[in-house]
Amino acid sequence: MKKLPIGIQSFSSLIEEGFVYLDKTDMIYQLANNKACYFLSRPRRFGKSLTLSTLHAYFDGRKDLFVGTMMEQLESKWEKYPVLHFDFNNATYNSVDNFRDYVGTMLEDFEPEYNLQSKEELAVRFKKLINAAAAKTGKKVVILVDEYDKPLLNNILNDDLKDEIRKEMKAFYGVLITCDDNIKQGEPF
């Protein structure tokens, strides 16, 4: 008998450890292959992190995880793309410096793979990372962001800090517009 996946947010863990999985990979395929960027807004504990984990596995070319799913029938190429997966859930943002340090740490997780090492501002590092990943792999970069708004929600009652963090976030996410030539946005069916 399969186990129920209570609290499991990792697609690979869910599949590899034999949890019950309601196959929605046909929807993942549609999300991944429409020419658009997506903002997924659903209530807490509604599977956003699991959806991002599933997208990550798909764009990482993990065909082995999709055996027996709709995705196995729909996808024929199984290409591997560079994936930059950021999760803002794992920190407490009680200062702008704390926000910068945490985002810097997330960037540091990816930079060595693309021969980058920088102490520049976050937006510059993010831009360099996207461009280096695209140049090294010859593929557009997939960017997944989980809990993007947690730094603001943590400071919902502190207007000054919330505004300072919002400025930092605006500069960081603004890179997505300037690098759109190197960012995968899906392809029409």
PyMOL CGO cylinders between C-alpha atoms (Angstrom):
from pymol import cmd
from pymol.cgo import CYLINDER

trace = [
    CYLINDER, 0.00, 0.00, 0.00, 1.36, 3.41, -0.97, 0.3, 1, 1, 1, 1, 1, 1,
    CYLINDER, 1.36, 3.41, -0.97, 1.96, 6.11, 1.64, 0.3, 1, 1, 1, 1, 1, 1,
    CYLINDER, 1.96, 6.11, 1.64, 0.06, 9.39, 1.68, 0.3, 1, 1, 1, 1, 1, 1,
    CYLINDER, 0.06, 9.39, 1.68, 2.29, 12.37, 0.80, 0.3, 1, 1, 1, 1, 1, 1,
    CYLINDER, 2.29, 12.37, 0.80, 1.43, 14.63, 3.71, 0.3, 1, 1, 1, 1, 1, 1,
    CYLINDER, 1.43, 14.63, 3.71, 3.81, 17.59, 3.71, 0.3, 1, 1, 1, 1, 1, 1,
    CYLINDER, 3.81, 17.59, 3.71, 5.94, 16.28, 0.81, 0.3, 1, 1, 1, 1, 1, 1,
    CYLINDER, 5.94, 16.28, 0.81, 7.05, 19.15, -1.43, 0.3, 1, 1, 1, 1, 1, 1,
    CYLINDER, 7.05, 19.15, -1.43, 9.68, 17.34, -3.49, 0.3, 1, 1, 1, 1, 1, 1,
    CYLINDER, 9.68, 17.34, -3.49, 8.49, 15.60, -6.66, 0.3, 1, 1, 1, 1, 1, 1,
    CYLINDER, 8.49, 15.60, -6.66, 11.53, 13.33, -6.77, 0.3, 1, 1, 1, 1, 1, 1,
    CYLINDER, 11.53, 13.33, -6.77, 11.00, 12.24, -3.13, 0.3, 1, 1, 1, 1, 1, 1,
    CYLINDER, 11.00, 12.24, -3.13, 7.33, 11.66, -3.76, 0.3, 1, 1, 1, 1, 1, 1,
    CYLINDER, 7.33, 11.66, -3.76, 8.02, 9.40, -6.75, 0.3, 1, 1, 1, 1, 1, 1,
    CYLINDER, 8.02, 9.40, -6.75, 11.19, 7.66, -5.54, 0.3, 1, 1, 1, 1, 1, 1,
    CYLINDER, 11.19, 7.66, -5.54, 9.74, 6.87, -2.11, 0.3, 1, 1, 1, 1, 1, 1,
    CYLINDER, 9.74, 6.87, -2.11, 6.48, 5.48, -3.51, 0.3, 1, 1, 1, 1, 1, 1,
    CYLINDER, 6.48, 5.48, -3.51, 3.95, 8.00, -2.23, 0.3, 1, 1, 1, 1, 1, 1,
    CYLINDER, 3.95, 8.00, -2.23, 0.46, 8.29, -3.71, 0.3, 1, 1, 1, 1, 1, 1,
    CYLINDER, 0.46, 8.29, -3.71, 0.59, 10.75, -6.61, 0.3, 1, 1, 1, 1, 1, 1,
    CYLINDER, 0.59, 10.75, -6.61, -2.43, 12.15, -8.43, 0.3, 1, 1, 1, 1, 1, 1,
    CYLINDER, -2.43, 12.15, -8.43, -1.04, 12.60, -11.93, 0.3, 1, 1, 1, 1, 1, 1,
    CYLINDER, -1.04, 12.60, -11.93, -1.32, 16.21, -13.07, 0.3, 1, 1, 1, 1, 1, 1,
    CYLINDER, -1.32, 16.21, -13.07, 1.72, 16.10, -15.32, 0.3, 1, 1, 1, 1, 1, 1,
    CYLINDER, 1.72, 16.10, -15.32, -0.40, 16.86, -18.38, 0.3, 1, 1, 1, 1, 1, 1,
    CYLINDER, -0.40, 16.86, -18.38, -1.00, 20.28, -16.81, 0.3, 1, 1, 1, 1, 1, 1,
    CYLINDER, -1.00, 20.28, -16.81, 2.71, 20.64, -16.05, 0.3, 1, 1, 1, 1, 1, 1,
    CYLINDER, 2.71, 20.64, -16.05, 3.39, 19.90, -19.72, 0.3, 1, 1, 1, 1, 1, 1,
    CYLINDER, 3.39, 19.90, -19.72, 0.93, 22.60, -20.76, 0.3, 1, 1, 1, 1, 1, 1,
    CYLINDER, 0.93, 22.60, -20.76, 2.47, 25.13, -18.36, 0.3, 1, 1, 1, 1, 1, 1,
    CYLINDER, 2.47, 25.13, -18.36, 5.97, 24.33, -19.58, 0.3, 1, 1, 1, 1, 1, 1,
    CYLINDER, 5.97, 24.33, -19.58, 5.15, 24.46, -23.26, 0.3, 1, 1, 1, 1, 1, 1,
    CYLINDER, 5.15, 24.46, -23.26, 3.02, 27.58, -23.59, 0.3, 1, 1, 1, 1, 1, 1,
    CYLINDER, 3.02, 27.58, -23.59, 4.90, 30.73, -24.51, 0.3, 1, 1, 1, 1, 1, 1,
    CYLINDER, 4.90, 30.73, -24.51, 4.29, 32.61, -21.29, 0.3, 1, 1, 1, 1, 1, 1,
    CYLINDER, 4.29, 32.61, -21.29, 5.60, 33.35, -17.84, 0.3, 1, 1, 1, 1, 1, 1,
    CYLINDER, 5.60, 33.35, -17.84, 3.36, 32.21, -15.04, 0.3, 1, 1, 1, 1, 1, 1,
    CYLINDER, 3.36, 32.21, -15.04, 2.49, 33.54, -11.65, 0.3, 1, 1, 1, 1, 1, 1,
    CYLINDER, 2.49, 33.54, -11.65, 0.86, 30.79, -9.61, 0.3, 1, 1, 1, 1, 1, 1,
    CYLINDER, 0.86, 30.79, -9.61, -1.25, 32.11, -6.77, 0.3, 1, 1, 1, 1, 1, 1,
    CYLINDER, -1.25, 32.11, -6.77, -3.03, 29.59, -4.59, 0.3, 1, 1, 1, 1, 1, 1,
    CYLINDER, -3.03, 29.59, -4.59, -3.75, 29.34, -0.86, 0.3, 1, 1, 1, 1, 1, 1,
    CYLINDER, -3.75, 29.34, -0.86, -1.10, 28.04, 1.51, 0.3, 1, 1, 1, 1, 1, 1,
    CYLINDER, -1.10, 28.04, 1.51, -0.56, 24.26, 1.49, 0.3, 1, 1, 1, 1, 1, 1,
    CYLINDER, -0.56, 24.26, 1.49, -2.13, 23.94, -1.98, 0.3, 1, 1, 1, 1, 1, 1,
    CYLINDER, -2.13, 23.94, -1.98, 0.86, 22.44, -3.79, 0.3, 1, 1, 1, 1, 1, 1,
    CYLINDER, 0.86, 22.44, -3.79, 2.74, 25.41, -5.23, 0.3, 1, 1, 1, 1, 1, 1,
    CYLINDER, 2.74, 25.41, -5.23, 6.11, 24.12, -4.02, 0.3, 1, 1, 1, 1, 1, 1,
    CYLINDER, 6.11, 24.12, -4.02, 5.36, 20.62, -5.31, 0.3, 1, 1, 1, 1, 1, 1,
    CYLINDER, 5.36, 20.62, -5.31, 4.36, 22.11, -8.67, 0.3, 1, 1, 1, 1, 1, 1,
    CYLINDER, 4.36, 22.11, -8.67, 7.66, 23.99, -8.87, 0.3, 1, 1, 1, 1, 1, 1,
    CYLINDER, 7.66, 23.99, -8.87, 9.56, 20.86, -7.87, 0.3, 1, 1, 1, 1, 1, 1,
    CYLINDER, 9.56, 20.86, -7.87, 7.77, 18.94, -10.65, 0.3, 1, 1, 1, 1, 1, 1,
    CYLINDER, 7.77, 18.94, -10.65, 8.65, 21.67, -13.16, 0.3, 1, 1, 1, 1, 1, 1,
    CYLINDER, 8.65, 21.67, -13.16, 12.25, 21.54, -11.96, 0.3, 1, 1, 1, 1, 1, 1,
    CYLINDER, 12.25, 21.54, -11.96, 12.41, 17.77, -12.53, 0.3, 1, 1, 1, 1, 1, 1,
    CYLINDER, 12.41, 17.77, -12.53, 10.85, 18.16, -15.97, 0.3, 1, 1, 1, 1, 1, 1,
    CYLINDER, 10.85, 18.16, -15.97, 13.26, 20.89, -17.10, 0.3, 1, 1, 1, 1, 1, 1,
    CYLINDER, 13.26, 20.89, -17.10, 16.14, 18.93, -15.59, 0.3, 1, 1, 1, 1, 1, 1,
    CYLINDER, 16.14, 18.93, -15.59, 15.29, 16.17, -18.07, 0.3, 1, 1, 1, 1, 1, 1,
    CYLINDER, 15.29, 16.17, -18.07, 14.44, 13.63, -15.34, 0.3, 1, 1, 1, 1, 1, 1,
    CYLINDER, 14.44, 13.63, -15.34, 12.47, 11.26, -17.59, 0.3, 1, 1, 1, 1, 1, 1,
    CYLINDER, 12.47, 11.26, -17.59, 12.96, 8.51, -14.99, 0.3, 1, 1, 1, 1, 1, 1,
    CYLINDER, 12.96, 8.51, -14.99, 10.66, 10.32, -12.54, 0.3, 1, 1, 1, 1, 1, 1,
    CYLINDER, 10.66, 10.32, -12.54, 7.79, 10.55, -15.02, 0.3, 1, 1, 1, 1, 1, 1,
    CYLINDER, 7.79, 10.55, -15.02, 7.46, 6.85, -15.89, 0.3, 1, 1, 1, 1, 1, 1,
    CYLINDER, 7.46, 6.85, -15.89, 3.77, 5.94, -15.93, 0.3, 1, 1, 1, 1, 1, 1,
    CYLINDER, 3.77, 5.94, -15.93, 2.56, 9.55, -15.98, 0.3, 1, 1, 1, 1, 1, 1,
    CYLINDER, 2.56, 9.55, -15.98, 0.86, 11.57, -18.71, 0.3, 1, 1, 1, 1, 1, 1,
    CYLINDER, 0.86, 11.57, -18.71, 4.13, 13.45, -19.16, 0.3, 1, 1, 1, 1, 1, 1,
    CYLINDER, 4.13, 13.45, -19.16, 5.80, 10.25, -20.36, 0.3, 1, 1, 1, 1, 1, 1,
    CYLINDER, 5.80, 10.25, -20.36, 3.26, 10.08, -23.19, 0.3, 1, 1, 1, 1, 1, 1,
    CYLINDER, 3.26, 10.08, -23.19, 3.31, 13.80, -24.03, 0.3, 1, 1, 1, 1, 1, 1,
    CYLINDER, 3.31, 13.80, -24.03, 7.04, 14.56, -24.03, 0.3, 1, 1, 1, 1, 1, 1,
    CYLINDER, 7.04, 14.56, -24.03, 9.31, 13.13, -26.69, 0.3, 1, 1, 1, 1, 1, 1,
    CYLINDER, 9.31, 13.13, -26.69, 12.46, 15.30, -26.44, 0.3, 1, 1, 1, 1, 1, 1,
    CYLINDER, 12.46, 15.30, -26.44, 13.40, 15.27, -22.73, 0.3, 1, 1, 1, 1, 1, 1,
    CYLINDER, 13.40, 15.27, -22.73, 15.87, 18.13, -22.95, 0.3, 1, 1, 1, 1, 1, 1,
    CYLINDER, 15.87, 18.13, -22.95, 17.87, 19.31, -19.96, 0.3, 1, 1, 1, 1, 1, 1,
    CYLINDER, 17.87, 19.31, -19.96, 17.84, 23.06, -19.32, 0.3, 1, 1, 1, 1, 1, 1,
    CYLINDER, 17.84, 23.06, -19.32, 19.77, 25.10, -16.79, 0.3, 1, 1, 1, 1, 1, 1,
    CYLINDER, 19.77, 25.10, -16.79, 17.37, 25.59, -13.87, 0.3, 1, 1, 1, 1, 1, 1,
    CYLINDER, 17.37, 25.59, -13.87, 17.73, 28.36, -11.30, 0.3, 1, 1, 1, 1, 1, 1,
    CYLINDER, 17.73, 28.36, -11.30, 15.34, 27.47, -8.50, 0.3, 1, 1, 1, 1, 1, 1,
    CYLINDER, 15.34, 27.47, -8.50, 15.07, 30.08, -5.74, 0.3, 1, 1, 1, 1, 1, 1,
    CYLINDER, 15.07, 30.08, -5.74, 13.13, 29.45, -2.53, 0.3, 1, 1, 1, 1, 1, 1,
    CYLINDER, 13.13, 29.45, -2.53, 12.56, 32.47, -0.29, 0.3, 1, 1, 1, 1, 1, 1,
    CYLINDER, 12.56, 32.47, -0.29, 10.87, 30.40, 2.40, 0.3, 1, 1, 1, 1, 1, 1,
    CYLINDER, 10.87, 30.40, 2.40, 13.97, 29.44, 4.36, 0.3, 1, 1, 1, 1, 1, 1,
    CYLINDER, 13.97, 29.44, 4.36, 14.90, 32.74, 6.00, 0.3, 1, 1, 1, 1, 1, 1,
    CYLINDER, 14.90, 32.74, 6.00, 13.58, 35.40, 8.32, 0.3, 1, 1, 1, 1, 1, 1,
    CYLINDER, 13.58, 35.40, 8.32, 13.87, 38.80, 6.75, 0.3, 1, 1, 1, 1, 1, 1,
    CYLINDER, 13.87, 38.80, 6.75, 14.32, 41.14, 9.70, 0.3, 1, 1, 1, 1, 1, 1,
    CYLINDER, 14.32, 41.14, 9.70, 16.64, 43.60, 7.92, 0.3, 1, 1, 1, 1, 1, 1,
    CYLINDER, 16.64, 43.60, 7.92, 17.65, 44.59, 4.40, 0.3, 1, 1, 1, 1, 1, 1,
    CYLINDER, 17.65, 44.59, 4.40, 21.11, 43.15, 5.06, 0.3, 1, 1, 1, 1, 1, 1,
    CYLINDER, 21.11, 43.15, 5.06, 19.51, 39.83, 6.04, 0.3, 1, 1, 1, 1, 1, 1,
    CYLINDER, 19.51, 39.83, 6.04, 17.56, 39.85, 2.76, 0.3, 1, 1, 1, 1, 1, 1,
    CYLINDER, 17.56, 39.85, 2.76, 20.72, 40.64, 0.74, 0.3, 1, 1, 1, 1, 1, 1,
    CYLINDER, 20.72, 40.64, 0.74, 22.71, 37.94, 2.55, 0.3, 1, 1, 1, 1, 1, 1,
    CYLINDER, 22.71, 37.94, 2.55, 20.08, 35.28, 1.93, 0.3, 1, 1, 1, 1, 1, 1,
    CYLINDER, 20.08, 35.28, 1.93, 19.65, 36.11, -1.75, 0.3, 1, 1, 1, 1, 1, 1,
    CYLINDER, 19.65, 36.11, -1.75, 23.44, 36.27, -2.08, 0.3, 1, 1, 1, 1, 1, 1,
    CYLINDER, 23.44, 36.27, -2.08, 23.69, 32.80, -0.57, 0.3, 1, 1, 1, 1, 1, 1,
    CYLINDER, 23.69, 32.80, -0.57, 21.13, 31.46, -3.06, 0.3, 1, 1, 1, 1, 1, 1,
    CYLINDER, 21.13, 31.46, -3.06, 23.14, 32.97, -5.94, 0.3, 1, 1, 1, 1, 1, 1,
    CYLINDER, 23.14, 32.97, -5.94, 26.34, 31.47, -4.51, 0.3, 1, 1, 1, 1, 1, 1,
    CYLINDER, 26.34, 31.47, -4.51, 24.75, 28.04, -4.80, 0.3, 1, 1, 1, 1, 1, 1,
    CYLINDER, 24.75, 28.04, -4.80, 24.71, 28.41, -8.61, 0.3, 1, 1, 1, 1, 1, 1,
    CYLINDER, 24.71, 28.41, -8.61, 27.66, 30.68, -9.39, 0.3, 1, 1, 1, 1, 1, 1,
    CYLINDER, 27.66, 30.68, -9.39, 30.52, 28.12, -9.18, 0.3, 1, 1, 1, 1, 1, 1,
    CYLINDER, 30.52, 28.12, -9.18, 28.86, 25.94, -11.83, 0.3, 1, 1, 1, 1, 1, 1,
    CYLINDER, 28.86, 25.94, -11.83, 29.17, 28.84, -14.27, 0.3, 1, 1, 1, 1, 1, 1,
    CYLINDER, 29.17, 28.84, -14.27, 32.60, 30.04, -13.10, 0.3, 1, 1, 1, 1, 1, 1,
    CYLINDER, 32.60, 30.04, -13.10, 31.21, 33.10, -11.42, 0.3, 1, 1, 1, 1, 1, 1,
    CYLINDER, 31.21, 33.10, -11.42, 32.27, 34.60, -8.13, 0.3, 1, 1, 1, 1, 1, 1,
    CYLINDER, 32.27, 34.60, -8.13, 31.11, 38.07, -7.35, 0.3, 1, 1, 1, 1, 1, 1,
    CYLINDER, 31.11, 38.07, -7.35, 30.47, 40.48, -4.55, 0.3, 1, 1, 1, 1, 1, 1,
    CYLINDER, 30.47, 40.48, -4.55, 28.56, 42.92, -6.76, 0.3, 1, 1, 1, 1, 1, 1,
    CYLINDER, 28.56, 42.92, -6.76, 24.99, 43.93, -6.07, 0.3, 1, 1, 1, 1, 1, 1,
    CYLINDER, 24.99, 43.93, -6.07, 22.41, 41.17, -6.32, 0.3, 1, 1, 1, 1, 1, 1,
    CYLINDER, 22.41, 41.17, -6.32, 20.82, 42.29, -9.59, 0.3, 1, 1, 1, 1, 1, 1,
    CYLINDER, 20.82, 42.29, -9.59, 24.19, 42.38, -11.36, 0.3, 1, 1, 1, 1, 1, 1,
    CYLINDER, 24.19, 42.38, -11.36, 25.05, 38.92, -10.07, 0.3, 1, 1, 1, 1, 1, 1,
    CYLINDER, 25.05, 38.92, -10.07, 21.65, 37.55, -11.12, 0.3, 1, 1, 1, 1, 1, 1,
    CYLINDER, 21.65, 37.55, -11.12, 22.04, 38.98, -14.62, 0.3, 1, 1, 1, 1, 1, 1,
    CYLINDER, 22.04, 38.98, -14.62, 25.55, 37.54, -14.96, 0.3, 1, 1, 1, 1, 1, 1,
    CYLINDER, 25.55, 37.54, -14.96, 24.30, 34.17, -13.72, 0.3, 1, 1, 1, 1, 1, 1,
    CYLINDER, 24.30, 34.17, -13.72, 21.46, 33.98, -16.25, 0.3, 1, 1, 1, 1, 1, 1,
    CYLINDER, 21.46, 33.98, -16.25, 23.71, 35.01, -19.13, 0.3, 1, 1, 1, 1, 1, 1,
    CYLINDER, 23.71, 35.01, -19.13, 26.53, 32.65, -18.09, 0.3, 1, 1, 1, 1, 1, 1,
    CYLINDER, 26.53, 32.65, -18.09, 24.13, 29.70, -17.73, 0.3, 1, 1, 1, 1, 1, 1,
    CYLINDER, 24.13, 29.70, -17.73, 22.69, 30.34, -21.19, 0.3, 1, 1, 1, 1, 1, 1,
    CYLINDER, 22.69, 30.34, -21.19, 26.15, 30.77, -22.73, 0.3, 1, 1, 1, 1, 1, 1,
    CYLINDER, 26.15, 30.77, -22.73, 27.61, 27.63, -21.12, 0.3, 1, 1, 1, 1, 1, 1,
    CYLINDER, 27.61, 27.63, -21.12, 24.69, 25.34, -21.97, 0.3, 1, 1, 1, 1, 1, 1,
    CYLINDER, 24.69, 25.34, -21.97, 23.48, 26.89, -25.22, 0.3, 1, 1, 1, 1, 1, 1,
    CYLINDER, 23.48, 26.89, -25.22, 19.95, 26.72, -23.80, 0.3, 1, 1, 1, 1, 1, 1,
    CYLINDER, 19.95, 26.72, -23.80, 17.57, 29.23, -22.36, 0.3, 1, 1, 1, 1, 1, 1,
    CYLINDER, 17.57, 29.23, -22.36, 17.45, 29.35, -18.56, 0.3, 1, 1, 1, 1, 1, 1,
    CYLINDER, 17.45, 29.35, -18.56, 14.47, 28.19, -16.52, 0.3, 1, 1, 1, 1, 1, 1,
    CYLINDER, 14.47, 28.19, -16.52, 13.85, 30.35, -13.46, 0.3, 1, 1, 1, 1, 1, 1,
    CYLINDER, 13.85, 30.35, -13.46, 11.60, 29.08, -10.69, 0.3, 1, 1, 1, 1, 1, 1,
    CYLINDER, 11.60, 29.08, -10.69, 10.84, 31.22, -7.64, 0.3, 1, 1, 1, 1, 1, 1,
    CYLINDER, 10.84, 31.22, -7.64, 9.03, 29.85, -4.61, 0.3, 1, 1, 1, 1, 1, 1,
    CYLINDER, 9.03, 29.85, -4.61, 7.63, 32.06, -1.83, 0.3, 1, 1, 1, 1, 1, 1,
    CYLINDER, 7.63, 32.06, -1.83, 8.74, 35.20, -3.70, 0.3, 1, 1, 1, 1, 1, 1,
    CYLINDER, 8.74, 35.20, -3.70, 6.72, 37.42, -1.35, 0.3, 1, 1, 1, 1, 1, 1,
    CYLINDER, 6.72, 37.42, -1.35, 7.85, 36.03, 2.02, 0.3, 1, 1, 1, 1, 1, 1,
    CYLINDER, 7.85, 36.03, 2.02, 10.32, 38.89, 2.64, 0.3, 1, 1, 1, 1, 1, 1,
    CYLINDER, 10.32, 38.89, 2.64, 7.42, 41.33, 2.34, 0.3, 1, 1, 1, 1, 1, 1,
    CYLINDER, 7.42, 41.33, 2.34, 4.93, 39.23, 4.30, 0.3, 1, 1, 1, 1, 1, 1,
    CYLINDER, 4.93, 39.23, 4.30, 7.42, 38.88, 7.15, 0.3, 1, 1, 1, 1, 1, 1,
    CYLINDER, 7.42, 38.88, 7.15, 7.41, 42.65, 7.43, 0.3, 1, 1, 1, 1, 1, 1,
    CYLINDER, 7.41, 42.65, 7.43, 3.80, 43.46, 6.65, 0.3, 1, 1, 1, 1, 1, 1,
    CYLINDER, 3.80, 43.46, 6.65, 3.54, 45.66, 9.76, 0.3, 1, 1, 1, 1, 1, 1,
    CYLINDER, 3.54, 45.66, 9.76, 6.92, 47.36, 9.33, 0.3, 1, 1, 1, 1, 1, 1,
    CYLINDER, 6.92, 47.36, 9.33, 6.33, 49.79, 6.46, 0.3, 1, 1, 1, 1, 1, 1,
    CYLINDER, 6.33, 49.79, 6.46, 9.88, 51.19, 6.39, 0.3, 1, 1, 1, 1, 1, 1,
    CYLINDER, 9.88, 51.19, 6.39, 11.59, 47.80, 6.22, 0.3, 1, 1, 1, 1, 1, 1,
    CYLINDER, 11.59, 47.80, 6.22, 8.95, 46.45, 3.83, 0.3, 1, 1, 1, 1, 1, 1,
    CYLINDER, 8.95, 46.45, 3.83, 9.59, 49.38, 1.46, 0.3, 1, 1, 1, 1, 1, 1,
    CYLINDER, 9.59, 49.38, 1.46, 13.37, 48.91, 1.63, 0.3, 1, 1, 1, 1, 1, 1,
    CYLINDER, 13.37, 48.91, 1.63, 13.08, 45.20, 0.86, 0.3, 1, 1, 1, 1, 1, 1,
    CYLINDER, 13.08, 45.20, 0.86, 10.58, 45.91, -1.92, 0.3, 1, 1, 1, 1, 1, 1,
    CYLINDER, 10.58, 45.91, -1.92, 13.19, 48.17, -3.60, 0.3, 1, 1, 1, 1, 1, 1,
    CYLINDER, 13.19, 48.17, -3.60, 15.77, 45.38, -3.39, 0.3, 1, 1, 1, 1, 1, 1,
    CYLINDER, 15.77, 45.38, -3.39, 13.28, 42.86, -4.80, 0.3, 1, 1, 1, 1, 1, 1,
    CYLINDER, 13.28, 42.86, -4.80, 12.29, 45.19, -7.64, 0.3, 1, 1, 1, 1, 1, 1,
    CYLINDER, 12.29, 45.19, -7.64, 15.92, 45.51, -8.74, 0.3, 1, 1, 1, 1, 1, 1,
    CYLINDER, 15.92, 45.51, -8.74, 16.49, 41.76, -8.43, 0.3, 1, 1, 1, 1, 1, 1,
    CYLINDER, 16.49, 41.76, -8.43, 13.36, 40.74, -10.34, 0.3, 1, 1, 1, 1, 1, 1,
    CYLINDER, 13.36, 40.74, -10.34, 13.88, 43.55, -12.86, 0.3, 1, 1, 1, 1, 1, 1,
    CYLINDER, 13.88, 43.55, -12.86, 16.70, 41.46, -14.30, 0.3, 1, 1, 1, 1, 1, 1,
    CYLINDER, 16.70, 41.46, -14.30, 14.08, 39.08, -15.68, 0.3, 1, 1, 1, 1, 1, 1,
    CYLINDER, 14.08, 39.08, -15.68, 12.99, 41.77, -18.14, 0.3, 1, 1, 1, 1, 1, 1,
    CYLINDER, 12.99, 41.77, -18.14, 16.49, 42.65, -19.28, 0.3, 1, 1, 1, 1, 1, 1,
    CYLINDER, 16.49, 42.65, -19.28, 17.51, 39.00, -19.77, 0.3, 1, 1, 1, 1, 1, 1,
    CYLINDER, 17.51, 39.00, -19.77, 14.38, 37.68, -21.44, 0.3, 1, 1, 1, 1, 1, 1,
    CYLINDER, 14.38, 37.68, -21.44, 16.35, 36.59, -24.53, 0.3, 1, 1, 1, 1, 1, 1,
    CYLINDER, 16.35, 36.59, -24.53, 18.11, 34.03, -22.32, 0.3, 1, 1, 1, 1, 1, 1,
    CYLINDER, 18.11, 34.03, -22.32, 15.08, 32.93, -20.29, 0.3, 1, 1, 1, 1, 1, 1,
    CYLINDER, 15.08, 32.93, -20.29, 12.91, 29.98, -21.29, 0.3, 1, 1, 1, 1, 1, 1,
    CYLINDER, 12.91, 29.98, -21.29, 9.29, 30.97, -21.51, 0.3, 1, 1, 1, 1, 1, 1,
    CYLINDER, 9.29, 30.97, -21.51, 7.92, 27.90, -23.20, 0.3, 1, 1, 1, 1, 1, 1,
    CYLINDER, 7.92, 27.90, -23.20, 7.25, 27.12, -26.82, 0.3, 1, 1, 1, 1, 1, 1,
    CYLINDER, 7.25, 27.12, -26.82, 3.91, 26.92, -28.60, 0.3, 1, 1, 1, 1, 1, 1,
    CYLINDER, 3.91, 26.92, -28.60, 2.59, 23.36, -29.03, 0.3, 1, 1, 1, 1, 1, 1,
]
cmd.load_cgo(trace, "trace")
